[in-house]
Amino acid sequence: MRWASIVIAIVFISLLGLAPYTRTRESQEKEKTGSVSHQQHDIEVYTCPMHPDVKSDKPGKCPKCGMSLVLAEEKGEATAKSSEQELSGKEKALLAKKLLAEAKEDLVYHCCLYDPCDRCGLDHQSCSCSKDLRSGKGVCSDCYAGWQTGQGKDIPGMTKDKVKPNFHSHKH
């Protein structure tokens, strides 16, 4: 019986001696895991609002559409809302209008209308209609229609009758 007490005491003391090592090891593993997740949290991911599959670790332009990449967290209410529920048609149209207006600010956009057309931004990500018009070339269908309805900019010597359409071969 005495030997049993001694063995139990030795086992108990041994377990007490290992307890700090076990806790230290567990806390080290938690710190490692925490620091890895902390490092992953610190990495900023930039993505295109129109092409979410495009991702980058630094700001820049989307290779597909030329829009400025934004932080994944900055994509705003639309992203948060789309993860919760689908956007309505009206919300999608308003978001598209907002994004197109932002894109026009970043693009090479020399439109010949007071309210710049959308066609060149959507099709070519740039607009040279104002330059083309001044050099006697045709303009895109949106700009042509704008001139015909009186939305053309004041360009010396230019009237809606002098504006030529270039519906098929307008290139930027």
Backbone as CSV, one residue per row, in Angstrom:
resi,resn,N_x,N_y,N_z,CA_x,CA_y,CA_z,C_x,C_y,C_z
1,MET,0.819,-1.184,0.000,0.000,0.000,0.000,0.863,1.248,0.000
2,ARG,1.939,1.160,0.717,2.835,2.286,0.778,3.438,2.558,-0.607
3,TRP,3.802,1.480,-1.321,4.349,1.638,-2.677,3.316,2.277,-3.602
4,ALA,2.080,1.907,-3.443,1.016,2.465,-4.282,0.895,3.971,-4.028
5,SER,1.008,4.381,-2.772,0.940,5.808,-2.444,2.116,6.559,-3.044
6,ILE,3.285,5.939,-3.001,4.479,6.582,-3.559,4.337,6.710,-5.081
7,VAL,3.846,5.663,-5.745,3.668,5.697,-7.210,2.636,6.758,-7.581
8,ILE,1.544,6.805,-6.849,0.511,7.811,-7.131,1.069,9.212,-6.925
9,ALA,1.841,9.414,-5.883,2.442,10.722,-5.613,3.403,11.103,-6.741
10,ILE,4.218,10.150,-7.208,5.161,10.438,-8.305,4.403,10.797,-9.576
11,VAL,3.353,10.041,-9.897,2.535,10.334,-11.097,1.903,11.713,-10.955
12,PHE,1.368,12.013,-9.801,0.726,13.304,-9.567,1.720,14.454,-9.730
13,ILE,2.907,14.304,-9.124,3.943,15.338,-9.220,4.395,15.498,-10.682
14,SER,4.508,14.377,-11.379,4.913,14.432,-12.793,3.891,15.196,-13.621
15,LEU,2.615,14.899,-13.364,1.559,15.614,-14.087,1.582,17.105,-13.785
16,LEU,1.811,17.451,-12.530,1.910,18.862,-12.175,3.094,19.528,-12.873
17,GLY,4.173,18.801,-13.025,5.355,19.333,-13.702,5.117,19.531,-15.195
18,LEU,4.280,18.708,-15.814,3.985,18.831,-17.255,2.913,19.870,-17.538
19,ALA,2.101,20.196,-16.581,0.985,21.125,-16.803,1.439,22.481,-17.351
20,PRO,2.457,23.116,-16.794,2.885,24.407,-17.354,3.389,24.260,-18.788
21,TYR,4.090,23.168,-19.064,4.598,22.944,-20.421,3.437,22.806,-21.393
22,THR,2.406,22.071,-21.002,1.241,21.883,-21.861,0.538,23.204,-22.113
23,ARG,0.333,23.990,-21.081,-0.320,25.284,-21.247,0.514,26.209,-22.114
24,THR,1.814,26.215,-21.897,2.688,27.054,-22.692,2.621,26.649,-24.157
25,ARG,2.639,25.374,-24.398,2.583,24.877,-25.778,1.252,25.266,-26.429
26,GLU,0.147,25.092,-25.684,-1.161,25.473,-26.212,-1.216,26.967,-26.503
27,SER,-0.713,27.785,-25.588,-0.751,29.228,-25.802,0.135,29.630,-26.975
28,GLN,1.280,28.909,-27.143,2.133,29.196,-28.302,1.402,28.884,-29.602
29,GLU,0.683,27.761,-29.628,-0.064,27.399,-30.830,-1.164,28.414,-31.102
30,LYS,-1.828,28.872,-30.040,-2.862,29.893,-30.214,-2.256,31.183,-30.743
31,GLU,-1.092,31.572,-30.212,-0.424,32.784,-30.683,-0.042,32.653,-32.154
32,LYS,0.474,31.471,-32.517,0.829,31.251,-33.923,-0.389,31.397,-34.811
33,THR,-1.456,30.708,-34.439,-2.689,30.769,-35.214,-3.214,32.192,-35.257
34,GLY,-3.189,32.881,-34.114,-3.658,34.263,-34.058,-2.820,35.175,-34.921
35,SER,-1.499,34.990,-34.905,-0.644,35.873,-35.700,-0.813,35.598,-37.180
36,VAL,-1.049,34.337,-37.562,-1.279,34.026,-38.978,-2.573,34.678,-39.430
37,SER,-3.647,34.534,-38.627,-4.901,35.146,-39.034,-4.775,36.665,-38.997
38,HIS,-3.972,37.192,-38.059,-3.758,38.631,-38.007,-3.014,39.099,-39.254
39,GLN,-2.004,38.328,-39.675,-1.273,38.685,-40.889,-2.191,38.610,-42.100
40,GLN,-3.029,37.583,-42.162,-3.947,37.469,-43.288,-4.913,38.639,-43.283
41,HIS,-5.318,39.093,-42.102,-6.244,40.214,-42.004,-5.586,41.507,-42.488
42,ASP,-4.253,41.641,-42.254,-3.547,42.846,-42.651,-3.336,42.945,-44.162
43,ILE,-3.392,41.826,-44.880,-3.196,41.849,-46.328,-4.441,42.449,-46.968
44,GLU,-4.252,43.535,-47.731,-5.372,44.188,-48.382,-5.594,43.543,-49.743
45,VAL,-6.841,43.256,-50.046,-7.191,42.667,-51.329,-8.013,43.683,-52.106
46,TYR,-7.537,44.018,-53.299,-8.236,44.943,-54.176,-8.938,44.133,-55.249
47,THR,-10.130,44.565,-55.611,-10.903,43.859,-56.623,-11.673,44.864,-57.479
48,CYS,-12.096,44.421,-58.626,-12.860,45.277,-59.538,-14.340,45.209,-59.164
49,PRO,-15.026,46.350,-59.085,-16.451,46.325,-58.760,-17.279,45.582,-59.815
50,MET,-16.813,45.585,-61.057,-17.558,44.926,-62.124,-17.083,43.496,-62.380
51,HIS,-15.873,43.174,-61.982,-15.303,41.837,-62.197,-14.717,41.331,-60.879
52,PRO,-15.545,40.797,-59.986,-15.072,40.387,-58.666,-14.002,39.291,-58.700
53,ASP,-13.873,38.597,-59.843,-12.849,37.560,-59.938,-11.450,38.149,-60.091
54,VAL,-11.366,39.440,-60.462,-10.071,40.117,-60.573,-9.649,40.561,-59.180
55,LYS,-8.504,40.073,-58.726,-8.016,40.407,-57.393,-6.552,40.823,-57.475
56,SER,-6.156,41.753,-56.602,-4.784,42.226,-56.569,-4.441,42.603,-55.136
57,ASP,-3.148,42.564,-54.811,-2.722,42.963,-53.468,-2.366,44.439,-53.406
58,LYS,-2.535,45.159,-54.528,-2.258,46.597,-54.548,-3.267,47.289,-55.460
59,PRO,-3.467,48.599,-55.281,-4.401,49.328,-56.139,-3.902,49.345,-57.576
60,GLY,-4.825,49.542,-58.491,-4.468,49.593,-59.903,-5.723,49.615,-60.747
61,LYS,-5.595,49.186,-61.987,-6.715,49.157,-62.929,-7.086,47.711,-63.238
62,CYS,-8.356,47.482,-63.489,-8.834,46.159,-63.875,-8.353,45.863,-65.295
63,PRO,-7.728,44.712,-65.519,-7.257,44.397,-66.864,-8.401,44.128,-67.845
64,LYS,-9.601,43.863,-67.326,-10.739,43.567,-68.202,-11.476,44.824,-68.651
65,CYS,-11.668,45.778,-67.713,-12.493,46.944,-68.059,-11.812,48.281,-67.801
66,GLY,-10.667,48.279,-67.129,-9.950,49.524,-66.889,-10.418,50.303,-65.676
67,MET,-11.414,49.814,-64.949,-11.880,50.533,-63.756,-10.845,50.422,-62.645
68,SER,-10.871,51.375,-61.738,-9.966,51.347,-60.591,-10.362,50.213,-59.660
69,LEU,-9.352,49.469,-59.203,-9.604,48.412,-58.229,-9.847,49.059,-56.869
70,VAL,-10.751,48.491,-56.100,-11.087,49.027,-54.781,-10.850,47.942,-53.735
71,LEU,-10.634,48.370,-52.498,-10.496,47.408,-51.411,-11.766,46.567,-51.334
72,ALA,-11.596,45.288,-51.096,-12.744,44.386,-51.048,-13.772,44.860,-50.026
73,GLU,-13.309,45.450,-48.903,-14.237,45.937,-47.885,-14.952,47.197,-48.326
74,GLU,-14.381,47.948,-49.300,-14.951,49.222,-49.724,-15.994,49.080,-50.817
75,LYS,-16.287,47.855,-51.227,-17.211,47.697,-52.331,-18.596,48.176,-51.961
76,GLY,-18.787,48.421,-50.687,-19.980,49.126,-50.260,-21.193,48.267,-49.984
77,GLU,-22.318,48.971,-49.900,-23.569,48.350,-49.526,-24.003,47.312,-50.537
78,ALA,-23.718,47.552,-51.807,-24.162,46.624,-52.842,-23.571,45.250,-52.615
79,THR,-22.284,45.173,-52.263,-21.651,43.881,-52.028,-22.247,43.228,-50.796
80,ALA,-22.380,43.998,-49.728,-22.949,43.444,-48.511,-24.379,42.991,-48.758
81,LYS,-25.119,43.791,-49.484,-26.508,43.455,-49.737,-26.616,42.243,-50.644
82,SER,-25.730,42.154,-51.666,-25.821,41.034,-52.590,-25.477,39.730,-51.899
83,SER,-24.647,39.777,-50.841,-24.360,38.545,-50.118,-25.568,38.135,-49.279
84,GLU,-26.380,39.104,-48.865,-27.559,38.785,-48.083,-28.743,38.443,-48.971
85,GLN,-28.932,39.225,-50.029,-30.053,39.008,-50.937,-29.690,39.571,-52.303
86,GLU,-30.416,39.170,-53.298,-30.158,39.617,-54.667,-30.623,41.066,-54.836
87,LEU,-29.858,41.856,-55.600,-30.246,43.241,-55.880,-31.422,43.251,-56.849
88,SER,-32.290,44.238,-56.688,-33.397,44.380,-57.628,-32.866,44.991,-58.926
89,GLY,-33.644,44.934,-59.960,-33.246,45.513,-61.242,-32.949,46.996,-61.114
90,LYS,-33.774,47.707,-60.365,-33.577,49.145,-60.185,-32.266,49.423,-59.456
91,GLU,-31.987,48.633,-58.406,-30.743,48.819,-57.650,-29.525,48.519,-58.522
92,LYS,-29.623,47.493,-59.356,-28.525,47.160,-60.266,-28.284,48.300,-61.255
93,ALA,-29.362,48.870,-61.796,-29.232,49.968,-62.754,-28.605,51.196,-62.100
94,LEU,-29.021,51.505,-60.872,-28.451,52.653,-60.165,-26.978,52.430,-59.849
95,LEU,-26.618,51.200,-59.450,-25.226,50.876,-59.175,-24.399,50.981,-60.463
96,ALA,-24.940,50.465,-61.554,-24.230,50.532,-62.837,-24.028,51.982,-63.263
97,LYS,-25.029,52.811,-63.081,-24.927,54.230,-63.442,-23.845,54.921,-62.612
98,LYS,-23.816,54.625,-61.330,-22.810,55.216,-60.434,-21.406,54.756,-60.828
99,LEU,-21.251,53.466,-61.078,-19.946,52.930,-61.449,-19.481,53.467,-62.797
100,LEU,-20.396,53.625,-63.752,-20.028,54.164,-65.062,-19.573,55.621,-64.935
101,ALA,-20.258,56.405,-64.108,-19.850,57.802,-63.890,-18.455,57.856,-63.275
102,GLU,-18.164,56.957,-62.317,-16.834,56.910,-61.707,-15.789,56.482,-62.743
103,ALA,-16.146,55.530,-63.573,-15.206,55.037,-64.588,-14.872,56.136,-65.592
104,LYS,-15.853,56.937,-65.970,-15.613,58.015,-66.937,-14.588,59.011,-66.402
105,GLU,-14.564,59.207,-65.085,-13.586,60.124,-64.498,-12.170,59.579,-64.635
106,ASP,-12.032,58.256,-64.617,-10.717,57.622,-64.705,-10.261,57.397,-66.146
107,LEU,-11.193,57.379,-67.083,-10.865,57.053,-68.470,-10.417,58.280,-69.250
108,VAL,-9.812,58.027,-70.402,-9.503,59.104,-71.350,-10.818,59.387,-72.055
109,TYR,-11.483,60.453,-71.668,-12.849,60.683,-72.112,-13.009,62.092,-72.671
110,HIS,-12.979,62.200,-73.982,-13.128,63.489,-74.657,-14.429,63.468,-75.451
111,CYS,-15.524,63.512,-74.737,-16.837,63.438,-75.366,-17.232,64.816,-75.897
112,CYS,-18.054,64.821,-76.926,-18.472,66.084,-77.545,-19.860,66.515,-77.079
113,LEU,-20.393,65.848,-76.053,-21.703,66.198,-75.509,-21.550,66.818,-74.128
114,TYR,-22.517,67.675,-73.764,-22.496,68.267,-72.425,-22.621,67.184,-71.356
115,ASP,-23.537,66.260,-71.566,-23.673,65.113,-70.668,-23.036,63.944,-71.401
116,PRO,-21.786,63.615,-71.076,-21.038,62.630,-71.876,-21.801,61.327,-72.107
117,CYS,-21.652,60.808,-73.323,-22.336,59.573,-73.702,-21.781,58.386,-72.918
118,ASP,-22.494,57.287,-72.958,-22.072,56.064,-72.282,-21.442,55.070,-73.245
119,ARG,-21.793,55.147,-74.516,-21.402,54.125,-75.481,-19.887,53.899,-75.515
120,CYS,-19.114,54.954,-75.641,-17.656,54.800,-75.747,-17.063,54.212,-74.466
121,GLY,-17.567,54.653,-73.313,-17.069,54.120,-72.052,-17.357,52.633,-71.928
122,LEU,-18.536,52.222,-72.354,-18.910,50.815,-72.257,-18.185,49.959,-73.289
123,ASP,-18.104,50.451,-74.525,-17.531,49.638,-75.605,-16.009,49.690,-75.668
124,HIS,-15.423,50.859,-75.407,-13.991,51.034,-75.659,-13.193,51.532,-74.459
125,GLN,-13.840,51.904,-73.387,-13.209,52.444,-72.187,-12.435,53.740,-72.461
126,SER,-12.805,54.427,-73.518,-12.255,55.749,-73.809,-13.182,56.418,-74.826
127,CYS,-13.031,57.718,-75.006,-13.849,58.425,-75.987,-13.011,59.512,-76.643
128,SER,-13.011,59.491,-77.951,-12.296,60.525,-78.702,-13.239,61.266,-79.635
129,CYS,-14.536,61.203,-79.378,-15.518,61.800,-80.279,-15.298,63.304,-80.471
130,SER,-14.929,64.009,-79.420,-14.692,65.445,-79.547,-13.532,65.718,-80.508
131,LYS,-12.446,64.966,-80.346,-11.292,65.122,-81.241,-11.654,64.721,-82.665
132,ASP,-12.402,63.597,-82.797,-12.806,63.138,-84.131,-13.694,64.173,-84.811
133,LEU,-14.608,64.746,-84.062,-15.538,65.740,-84.607,-14.776,66.973,-85.087
134,ARG,-13.810,67.423,-84.329,-13.013,68.602,-84.698,-12.156,68.352,-85.932
135,SER,-11.798,67.092,-86.150,-10.967,66.784,-87.323,-11.802,66.321,-88.524
136,GLY,-13.128,66.424,-88.423,-13.995,66.099,-89.542,-14.389,64.633,-89.654
137,LYS,-14.024,63.835,-88.658,-14.397,62.418,-88.669,-15.773,62.230,-88.049
138,GLY,-16.331,61.030,-88.211,-17.625,60.700,-87.625,-17.502,60.399,-86.142
139,VAL,-18.641,60.431,-85.469,-18.688,60.176,-84.027,-19.549,58.944,-83.747
140,CYS,-19.510,58.455,-82.525,-20.288,57.270,-82.152,-21.786,57.566,-82.228
141,SER,-22.564,56.498,-82.188,-24.018,56.636,-82.339,-24.640,57.473,-81.215
142,ASP,-24.153,57.335,-79.997,-24.702,58.124,-78.886,-24.410,59.613,-79.073
143,CYS,-23.165,59.918,-79.470,-22.821,61.333,-79.681,-23.599,61.911,-80.871
144,TYR,-23.722,61.137,-81.918,-24.487,61.604,-83.084,-25.924,61.917,-82.672
145,ALA,-26.554,60.992,-81.950,-27.929,61.206,-81.491,-28.007,62.415,-80.559
146,GLY,-27.005,62.590,-79.704,-26.977,63.745,-78.806,-26.930,65.054,-79.573
147,TRP,-26.106,65.102,-80.620,-26.029,66.319,-81.440,-27.359,66.586,-82.130
148,GLN,-28.008,65.552,-82.579,-29.281,65.723,-83.292,-30.392,66.210,-82.377
149,THR,-30.258,65.971,-81.078,-31.268,66.438,-80.113,-30.834,67.705,-79.376
150,GLY,-29.727,68.318,-79.819,-29.300,69.592,-79.249,-28.429,69.494,-78.012
151,GLN,-27.767,68.365,-77.758,-26.943,68.206,-76.564,-25.452,68.385,-76.837
152,GLY,-25.099,68.770,-78.064,-23.683,68.914,-78.406,-23.041,70.108,-77.723
153,LYS,-21.745,69.993,-77.429,-20.992,71.089,-76.812,-20.795,72.210,-77.820
154,ASP,-20.513,73.389,-77.293,-20.229,74.530,-78.169,-18.841,74.353,-78.773
155,ILE,-18.806,73.900,-80.000,-17.553,73.762,-80.735,-17.635,74.757,-81.883
156,PRO,-16.688,75.688,-81.956,-16.759,76.726,-82.994,-16.964,76.133,-84.399
157,GLY,-17.981,76.633,-85.081,-18.268,76.222,-86.449,-18.998,74.902,-86.578
158,MET,-19.328,74.256,-85.473,-19.974,72.946,-85.535,-21.462,73.094,-85.285
159,THR,-22.260,72.485,-86.152,-23.715,72.421,-85.986,-24.129,70.965,-86.144
160,LYS,-25.359,70.678,-85.739,-25.821,69.287,-85.814,-25.836,68.778,-87.254
161,ASP,-26.000,69.676,-88.221,-26.014,69.258,-89.628,-24.626,68.836,-90.116
162,LYS,-23.575,69.328,-89.481,-22.206,68.999,-89.892,-21.672,67.733,-89.218
163,VAL,-22.383,67.245,-88.196,-21.919,66.059,-87.469,-22.207,64.821,-88.313
164,LYS,-21.162,64.012,-88.507,-21.301,62.776,-89.279,-21.288,61.583,-88.323
165,PRO,-22.169,60.622,-88.617,-22.135,59.413,-87.779,-21.045,58.448,-88.261
166,ASN,-20.539,57.684,-87.363,-19.586,56.624,-87.700,-20.070,55.394,-86.943
167,PHE,-21.160,54.804,-87.421,-21.829,53.735,-86.693,-21.052,52.418,-86.695
168,HIS,-20.312,52.133,-87.766,-19.750,50.792,-87.893,-18.258,50.687,-87.633
169,SER,-17.524,51.735,-87.889,-16.080,51.581,-87.771,-15.453,52.563,-86.782
170,HIS,-16.224,52.974,-85.785,-15.696,53.913,-84.795,-14.686,53.183,-83.931
171,LYS,-13.428,53.606,-83.950,-12.386,52.929,-83.189,-11.678,53.930,-82.299
172,HIS,-11.215,53.437,-81.185,-10.471,54.284,-80.242,-9.101,53.706,-80.064
